[in-house]
Amino acid sequence: MHSVNAKTVLEAIHQVEQIFIKSDIYCGHGTDNTWDEAVFLVLGACNYPLTSGGEVAEIEIDLLQRERIEAWVKRRTVDREPLPYISGKAWFGGLEFLCDRRALVPRSPLAEIIQQRFEPWHTGPVESVLDLCCGGGSLGLLTAIGIEEAHVALADIDGDALALAYENALLLGLSERIELIKSDVLTGVPQQRFDVVLCNPPYVDGEDMSVLPPEYRHEPGIALASGADGLDFTRALLVQLPAFLHDHATVFLELGNSWAHFDALFQDYPLTWLEFAQGGWGVCALSKHDIEELARIAAQRGIISAHE
Ligand SMILES: C[S@@+](CC[C@H](N)C(=O)[O-])C[C@H]1O[C@@H](n2cnc3c(N)ncnc32)[C@H](O)[C@@H]1O
């Protein structure tokens, strides 16, 4: 079922795509279709850069490459592992990251906002940035690469994820320019004020968690689930965040499908939901004033306690 008898790279890609089409894999970890998934699998298994183009199409594959393609196809279609966990690499925001089960596979639409230097939503200074819930570090490291004057702090509750973020920082030559912090929400972050906060927290609600495709079960549960409405982390964040923001700060908060729960909680309050040219949804841009107002409204309505 997983045998690949192709002679060239291009033939292998076509064969692997056919196997993918006949299986019921879910593409949601860096690709959204079986062709791209097959291209990344074959290039990765043959040890060609993921940016390779037509120049590798007619290269013959050798026995070792063929065996690796077959083994990876089995892991992808039978074990339903996300491809970046199999290859150990994720392509995100134009950069290659190390990727394994210690952290979520990077896929946040926030990459697009970072590449725009946070404009037009944030036009003030970008000297201090916090990537809260950094996982393997993709968002904070992308920021440090793109915005040289930025000091970037990356925080996460999970020491394994932080270890991966450190390895990615080393790989990208950024280990001297960033700070890694172990923190439950903001409780471990030394008191300071940030210009920009990026937050891609766990936000999957109970209903979505119960129907997740098998690929997502390979990712750390702590990176996905956040209570019945997906907002447990976010409620705690609203209370803690104002003390860490400059007056001109902008917070980019990603809530995925749970954006609708958040919008419903604060239905009278005008929230700015961003649109993305490269796909994605559920991200809002918030000022410090917005965060303070949301925390006040939430406390008033008993949605959160002042100490949460
Ligand atoms: C959606 S993932 C973020 C992935 C990251 N943006 C990336 O590209 O790798 C959410 C992250 O939040 C972290 N997390 C969960 N609960 C937390 C908490 N209470 N405080 C801080 N981080 C938390 C998880 O460990 C996980 O790494």
The ligand as an ORCA input file, in Angstrom:
! r2SCAN-3c Opt
* xyz 0 1
  C      -1.089     27.433     20.335
  S       0.401     27.020     21.140
  C       1.500     28.273     20.604
  C       2.343     27.853     19.442
  C       3.392     28.842     19.027
  N       2.820     30.090     18.600
  C       4.223     28.235     17.920
  O       4.135     28.671     16.791
  O       4.946     27.259     18.202
  C       0.019     27.515     22.788
  C       1.170     27.521     23.765
  O       0.669     28.021     25.007
  C       1.358     27.390     26.055
  N       0.554     27.530     27.283
  C      -0.534     26.828     27.677
  N      -0.997     27.271     28.855
  C      -0.172     28.270     29.256
  C      -0.111     29.112     30.405
  N      -1.014     29.011     31.391
  N       0.864     30.043     30.465
  C       1.781     30.157     29.470
  N       1.791     29.377     28.358
  C       0.817     28.450     28.238
  C       1.528     25.962     25.582
  O       2.588     25.317     26.247
  C       1.783     26.165     24.065
  O       3.158     26.179     23.783
*
